Structure formats: C-alpha cells, structure tokens
C-alpha cells in the first residue's frame, strides 16, 4: 500500500485550517504547526473573567444561502447549526454639525436597501437623483453571483473556462464605471449637509472605493452577511474540530523557525525547539515577511516581491490597532451594534497617531458574551506604530502597561459621554496593542489583514502562491490575497489543495 504524502502547514488560521481540511479529504497526511495555543489566528475571541471579548467577526460573508461562499463554509462547517444575527444597519453614524429634518443627528445606514432608499429620500428629497444612482448600483450588484467560479482554483482554469468569464462583461463594465469613485467622492455630490457629512464620516480613517460599500450593502440586504452567535472562535473551533475529525494533527506552541530546503525543494520545517519535521509539501499560511525573508532567508524572491515588501508597491500594509474591550455591568438604552462618531477634540495616542474618529461596538445581541444584564463593548483605534509598542513592551513593561491603561481610560471617558453610566459600571478592561497582535500572530507590524487593497477594484491581483525557484512550497492567506478577510482565506485553502491534487494527478473531492 502506497504511503500517503505528507503536508506541513505553518499557521492554524482560517487559511491554514481550510487547506488542511481539504488535503485530509483528499488522502494527504497533514500537520499544522501553530505558535499560539488556539486555532483561528486573527479570527479569535478570549475570556476575561465572566466576559468574552471578540477580536474579529462583525459579519461573515456567506452566512446564509444566496452567497457562493455559503457552500464553501458548509463544506467544512455545519452552517445550519450556527445561529447568525443579521443587523438592521451596516452601522450608524453620529453627525456632529448637522441634523436631519426631524432633529436627529444619527444617520442609519440601513442594510435593507428599500428601507435605506426610502429613509434617504425622506430626509434629503433634494438628492433623489443621487440616491437613485447609489441604490441602483447596489441592485445591479445583486444581479450577479459574486464572486464567480469559486468552485475551481483560478490557477487551474482552462482557456475555455476563462472564455466563459466573458459573460461577466456587463458586470466588469459596471465596475469600470465605479472603480475610481471613492466614498468621499459620493459624499461630495450630496446637497444635503447631513447626508454629506454622514458619508464623509462613514469612511473613518480610511477611504475606499464606493464598490466596497455597495457590495457590503448588496450582501446585507440579501441577509448573507451575518454575525455568528458566540463570536469568532465558534468558526475557528468548528474548523479545528473538522480537521481533527478528518485525522489531521495540530501542534500548538510549535513555532516554525525555518523551512527545510533541499535542492531548491521544500522538504519540511524546523521548529523553534530545534525539532526537524520532514514532509512532501510545505504550505505557509503565516506572515509573508517572516516566511519569505526569515524562514526561507530571502533566497527565493523576485523583483516584484522585493518591491512589494521593501516599498509596499503596489499594495500598502494593512493597519494594526489598539483594541480596547470592556465588560460593563449594565445594559444601555436603544443600543446600536456599531456607531461611528467624530471626536470633540483629536486624541493623540502615545505612539503619535492622531485619532479623529472613533467606533464602538455593543455586543448586546450576543447573550453568550456577557452575563445577563451586562454588556461587552469594544473600540479599535487604528495605528501603524507597531514598532513603538513592541519596543516599549520589551524595554519597559511597567510603562507599557501604564500607557495601555491610559488609552483605556481615555476611551472610557469618551464613551461615558455617549453612554450614561458607563464609567461607573466597567468591571473588566482588556487592551490589545499592535505588540499583542504581533506576539500572537507574528504578523508584520501587527497588521490585522495583510495587504491593503487599492481603491481601484480591478487592480487587485493575487501576489502568487509560489515563490520563484522553489518547488513543493505554497503560500496562502492574507499576504497572498490583498484585502484579507475570512472568505478569501477559506477559498485560498481550498484552491491550494486543488493545485496540489492536480499536480499529483489526484481528482479533488470534498467529503462532508
């Protein structure tokens, strides 16, 4: 009997778990090496006393049938056993200097597009033409089954299959029309100052193509982007359980130090404790910079990769953040799941980042995260200053903790003005800095999603799963697919399994 081929996977994030599951289904013996003690990577949540704090999912694309990703999730997770909540709004926006005609200063970005259209026309009839164009762009997206052809890895599409993509020409024409139009551009077209300021503030610290917003709304309206009750770890644990049930092995607290290469062929990994483990294939679902320039010592690079990592061209690195999570011994009146607002005065973080806007999320809708009558809230403050926090933590842990506590205190004081009685009711405080993200995921600069996609929607391309001159090695995940996120991660894992099966002349199959 022929022995199964062995695959070593670096990282038990969503991409690594996905690849591992599909490879196990197809007769490979798969081992995952994870530096942390839990699965999921950035898709995680954690306990602090009686509270559970979540670090990832606000909504999951493919939560219900009607989106192509549902079928992919359902191949690995029993989706009908997970309860999803579908919010009435994408989020709310507090407008500082203007009110609507009813005297309200909160703009509701409703997830039901009929409701959104009626609401916007009611408060801004003078902008009916612009609103019609905006709403019609969402309805146009709903005509298309997006993303297309996810059943087969793009690297394996035949010429005839690629030609079939021509049926998407009308959609691509639509994308071309909107790809250079940013959310801030749309805001500038509105005559109504309340709606104009709402859309300007809606961009937060980052401005995106209007396509990002319209695609989100198209899926929210179809109720295919829900939040899983129990949070991010529900998804991560379900994938872990699936992998183990298929006979795979996860080795926690097993940080990979080097990738073994013999005759320009990846043949295994060396762990930080010196243990050498050989395999027929190596897949890195870990940080891209670590993989290419440390584990492989920068020996397998191209001009394109050097430009990407040295100059961040054509993609910039996604931000990190300071995540302040609060366990609060009360519930708030008329809660909203997420609201964005402008600060009365900019807040200068200890690392020098100037914060002008803030979002807070209230997880009132998930009863599993807090005891009855209590709440979990969190705030993510965007920063790129991982080096500051990492250096401070190594140099002066006491000062590091002091500055973390200072950030939490500032956030609590700001939120206390929005949520009466918050400050006196805070029971548990948890602060994760970019150094925390780096420590638990090894992500370069503590990035929360790898590469930032450009505003030009059509310009987004995969960095590539293979490295020049290196055989039997693949990279997957957020450092391969700009924009990151969970759906691309699970798809990357599925695709690389197909590629390996094709190479070994094995028919790819899925076992439920």
BELRA-V456066 format. One record per residue. RES is the residue in three letters. D_FIRST is the distance of its C-alpha to the first C-alpha in Angstrom with 1 decimal. Layout:
BEGIN
res: [RES & RES]
d_first: [D_FIRST & D_FIRST]
END
This chain:
BEGIN
res: [UNK & UNK & UNK & UNK & UNK & UNK & UNK & UNK & UNK & UNK & UNK & UNK & UNK & UNK & UNK & UNK & UNK & UNK & UNK & UNK & UNK & UNK & UNK & UNK & UNK & UNK & UNK & UNK & UNK & UNK & UNK & UNK & UNK & UNK & UNK & UNK & UNK & UNK & UNK & UNK & UNK & UNK & UNK & UNK & UNK & UNK & UNK & UNK & UNK & UNK & UNK & UNK & UNK & UNK & UNK & UNK & UNK & UNK & UNK & UNK & UNK & UNK & UNK & UNK & UNK & UNK & UNK & UNK & UNK & UNK & UNK & UNK & UNK & UNK & UNK & UNK & UNK & UNK & UNK & UNK & UNK & UNK & UNK & UNK & UNK & UNK & UNK & UNK & UNK & UNK & UNK & UNK & UNK & UNK & UNK & UNK & UNK & UNK & UNK & UNK & UNK & UNK & UNK & UNK & UNK & UNK & UNK & UNK & UNK & UNK & UNK & UNK & UNK & UNK & UNK & UNK & UNK & UNK & UNK & UNK & UNK & UNK & UNK & UNK & UNK & UNK & UNK & UNK & UNK & UNK & UNK & UNK & UNK & UNK & UNK & UNK & UNK & UNK & UNK & UNK & UNK & UNK & UNK & UNK & UNK & UNK & UNK & UNK & UNK & UNK & UNK & UNK & UNK & UNK & UNK & UNK & UNK & UNK & UNK & UNK & UNK & UNK & UNK & UNK & UNK & UNK & UNK & UNK & UNK & UNK & UNK & UNK & UNK & UNK & UNK & UNK & UNK & UNK & UNK & UNK & UNK & UNK & UNK & UNK & UNK & UNK & UNK & UNK & UNK & UNK & UNK & UNK & UNK & UNK & UNK & UNK & UNK & UNK & UNK & UNK & UNK & UNK & UNK & UNK & UNK & UNK & UNK & UNK & UNK & UNK & UNK & UNK & UNK & UNK & UNK & UNK & UNK & UNK & UNK & UNK & UNK & UNK & UNK & UNK & UNK & UNK & UNK & UNK & UNK & UNK & UNK & UNK & UNK & UNK & UNK & UNK & UNK & UNK & UNK & UNK & UNK & UNK & UNK & UNK & UNK & UNK & UNK & UNK & UNK & UNK & UNK & UNK & UNK & UNK & UNK & UNK & UNK & UNK & UNK & UNK & UNK & UNK & UNK & UNK & UNK & UNK & UNK & UNK & UNK & UNK & UNK & UNK & UNK & UNK & UNK & UNK & UNK & UNK & UNK & UNK & UNK & UNK & UNK & UNK & UNK & UNK & UNK & UNK & UNK & UNK & UNK & UNK & UNK & UNK & UNK & UNK & UNK & UNK & UNK & UNK & UNK & UNK & UNK & UNK & UNK & UNK & UNK & UNK & UNK & UNK & UNK & UNK & UNK & UNK & UNK & UNK & UNK & UNK & UNK & UNK & UNK & UNK & UNK & UNK & UNK & UNK & UNK & UNK & UNK & UNK & UNK & UNK & UNK & UNK & UNK & UNK & UNK & UNK & UNK & UNK & UNK & UNK & UNK & UNK & UNK & UNK & UNK & UNK & UNK & UNK & UNK & UNK & UNK & UNK & UNK & UNK & UNK & UNK & UNK & UNK & UNK & UNK & UNK & UNK & UNK & UNK & UNK & UNK & UNK & UNK & UNK & UNK & UNK & UNK & UNK & UNK & UNK & UNK & UNK & UNK & UNK & UNK & UNK & UNK & UNK & UNK & UNK & UNK & UNK & UNK & UNK & UNK & UNK & UNK & UNK & UNK & UNK & UNK & UNK & UNK & UNK & UNK & UNK & UNK & UNK & UNK & UNK & UNK & UNK & UNK & UNK & UNK & UNK & UNK & UNK & UNK & UNK & UNK & UNK & UNK & UNK & UNK & UNK & UNK & UNK & UNK & UNK & UNK & UNK & UNK & UNK & UNK & UNK & UNK & UNK & UNK & UNK & UNK & UNK & UNK & UNK & UNK & UNK & UNK & UNK & UNK & UNK & UNK & UNK & UNK & UNK & UNK & UNK & UNK & UNK & UNK & UNK & UNK & UNK & UNK & UNK & UNK & UNK & UNK & UNK & UNK & UNK & UNK & UNK & UNK & UNK & UNK & UNK & UNK & UNK & UNK & UNK & UNK & UNK & UNK & UNK & UNK & UNK & UNK & UNK & UNK & UNK & UNK & UNK & UNK & UNK & UNK & UNK & UNK & UNK & UNK & UNK & UNK & UNK & UNK & UNK & UNK & UNK & UNK & UNK & UNK & UNK & UNK & UNK & UNK & UNK & UNK]
d_first: [0.0 & 3.8 & 6.4 & 9.2 & 12.3 & 15.2 & 18.7 & 21.8 & 24.8 & 28.3 & 30.5 & 30.2 & 32.9 & 32.5 & 30.9 & 28.3 & 27.5 & 27.4 & 24.9 & 22.7 & 22.8 & 21.9 & 19.0 & 17.6 & 18.2 & 16.2 & 12.9 & 14.1 & 14.7 & 18.4 & 21.1 & 24.8 & 27.5 & 30.9 & 34.2 & 35.9 & 35.4 & 35.0 & 33.1 & 34.8 & 36.4 & 39.8 & 39.1 & 40.3 & 43.0 & 44.3 & 46.6 & 50.0 & 51.8 & 52.2 & 51.2 & 48.1 & 48.4 & 46.3 & 45.6 & 44.1 & 44.1 & 47.4 & 45.8 & 42.3 & 42.0 & 40.1 & 41.2 & 42.0 & 41.1 & 43.2 & 41.5 & 38.2 & 36.8 & 37.0 & 34.0 & 32.0 & 33.1 & 32.4 & 28.7 & 28.4 & 31.5 & 33.2 & 36.3 & 38.4 & 38.2 & 39.9 & 43.7 & 45.0 & 48.6 & 50.1 & 53.2 & 56.5 & 56.9 & 54.7 & 57.0 & 60.8 & 63.0 & 66.3 & 68.8 & 71.3 & 74.3 & 74.4 & 74.2 & 73.7 & 76.7 & 76.2 & 76.4 & 72.7 & 71.0 & 67.4 & 65.6 & 62.8 & 60.0 & 59.1 & 55.6 & 57.0 & 58.3 & 61.0 & 62.3 & 62.0 & 64.0 & 66.7 & 67.0 & 67.3 & 69.8 & 71.8 & 72.3 & 72.5 & 73.9 & 75.1 & 71.5 & 70.5 & 69.6 & 67.3 & 65.7 & 65.2 & 63.4 & 61.2 & 60.3 & 59.7 & 57.2 & 55.2 & 55.4 & 54.3 & 51.1 & 50.4 & 50.3 & 47.0 & 43.5 & 42.8 & 40.7 & 39.6 & 36.1 & 34.2 & 31.2 & 30.1 & 30.0 & 33.2 & 31.3 & 29.4 & 32.5 & 33.4 & 37.0 & 37.7 & 36.4 & 38.6 & 41.5 & 41.2 & 42.0 & 45.5 & 46.2 & 46.5 & 49.5 & 52.1 & 50.2 & 50.1 & 53.8 & 54.4 & 52.4 & 54.4 & 57.6 & 56.7 & 54.4 & 57.3 & 59.2 & 58.8 & 59.5 & 62.6 & 63.7 & 63.6 & 65.6 & 68.3 & 68.9 & 69.9 & 73.6 & 73.3 & 73.2 & 71.4 & 68.4 & 68.6 & 68.4 & 65.6 & 63.3 & 64.3 & 63.5 & 60.3 & 58.7 & 59.1 & 58.4 & 56.2 & 57.2 & 54.6 & 54.6 & 56.0 & 52.7 & 51.0 & 53.6 & 53.7 & 49.9 & 50.0 & 52.8 & 51.2 & 48.2 & 50.4 & 52.5 & 49.6 & 48.5 & 45.0 & 45.5 & 45.9 & 45.7 & 43.2 & 45.1 & 43.9 & 43.5 & 40.9 & 38.8 & 38.2 & 36.1 & 34.4 & 33.5 & 32.2 & 29.8 & 28.8 & 28.2 & 26.1 & 23.8 & 23.5 & 22.9 & 19.9 & 18.4 & 19.9 & 22.0 & 25.5 & 27.1 & 30.9 & 33.5 & 31.1 & 33.0 & 31.3 & 33.6 & 31.9 & 29.0 & 27.4 & 27.7 & 26.7 & 27.9 & 28.9 & 25.4 & 24.9 & 22.3 & 23.2 & 26.3 & 28.9 & 30.4 & 34.1 & 33.6 & 32.1 & 28.5 & 26.0 & 22.8 & 20.4 & 18.5 & 17.5 & 20.3 & 23.5 & 25.7 & 29.2 & 30.9 & 33.6 & 37.0 & 37.3 & 39.8 & 37.9 & 34.7 & 36.3 & 39.0 & 37.9 & 34.1 & 34.0 & 37.5 & 38.8 & 37.1 & 35.6 & 38.6 & 40.6 & 44.4 & 43.6 & 41.7 & 44.4 & 47.1 & 45.3 & 44.9 & 48.1 & 50.4 & 48.7 & 49.2 & 48.5 & 47.4 & 49.1 & 47.3 & 47.5 & 49.9 & 49.3 & 51.6 & 53.2 & 52.1 & 54.8 & 53.7 & 56.3 & 56.3 & 59.7 & 61.4 & 62.8 & 62.1 & 63.9 & 66.0 & 64.8 & 61.5 & 59.6 & 55.9 & 56.6 & 59.8 & 60.8 & 64.2 & 66.2 & 67.4 & 71.2 & 70.8 & 67.8 & 65.9 & 65.1 & 61.9 & 62.1 & 59.8 & 62.4 & 60.8 & 63.4 & 62.4 & 64.5 & 62.6 & 60.6 & 58.3 & 57.7 & 55.3 & 56.2 & 53.2 & 55.6 & 53.3 & 50.4 & 51.5 & 48.4 & 49.5 & 52.9 & 54.8 & 57.2 & 60.2 & 58.6 & 57.1 & 54.6 & 55.8 & 54.4 & 55.6 & 53.7 & 55.9 & 54.6 & 54.7 & 53.1 & 54.4 & 51.3 & 52.5 & 55.7 & 53.9 & 51.2 & 53.9 & 56.2 & 53.6 & 52.8 & 56.5 & 58.2 & 56.2 & 59.5 & 60.9 & 57.5 & 57.7 & 61.4 & 60.7 & 57.9 & 60.4 & 63.0 & 60.9 & 60.1 & 63.9 & 64.8 & 62.3 & 63.6 & 67.2 & 66.5 & 64.7 & 67.4 & 69.8 & 67.6 & 66.6 & 69.5 & 68.8 & 65.5 & 66.5 & 67.8 & 64.8 & 61.9 & 60.1 & 56.9 & 56.5 & 53.3 & 53.4 & 50.4 & 51.4 & 49.5 & 48.7 & 47.0 & 44.9 & 44.0 & 43.2 & 40.8 & 39.1 & 39.9 & 41.1 & 43.5 & 47.1 & 45.9 & 45.3 & 44.5 & 42.9 & 42.1 & 43.9 & 47.0 & 47.0 & 50.1 & 52.8 & 52.0 & 49.3 & 48.2 & 47.8 & 44.8 & 41.7 & 38.3 & 38.4 & 35.0 & 31.5 & 30.8 & 32.9 & 34.2 & 32.4 & 29.5 & 26.0 & 23.1 & 25.8 & 27.5 & 30.5 & 31.3 & 34.1 & 37.8 & 38.1 & 36.4 & 38.2 & 42.0 & 43.5 & 40.7 & 40.5 & 37.8 & 37.1 & 36.4 & 34.1 & 31.9 & 31.9 & 31.0 & 27.9 & 26.9 & 27.7 & 25.8 & 22.6 & 23.4 & 24.0 & 20.7 & 18.9 & 21.2 & 20.5 & 16.8 & 17.6 & 16.2 & 18.7 & 20.4 & 20.7 & 22.7 & 22.0 & 25.3]
END
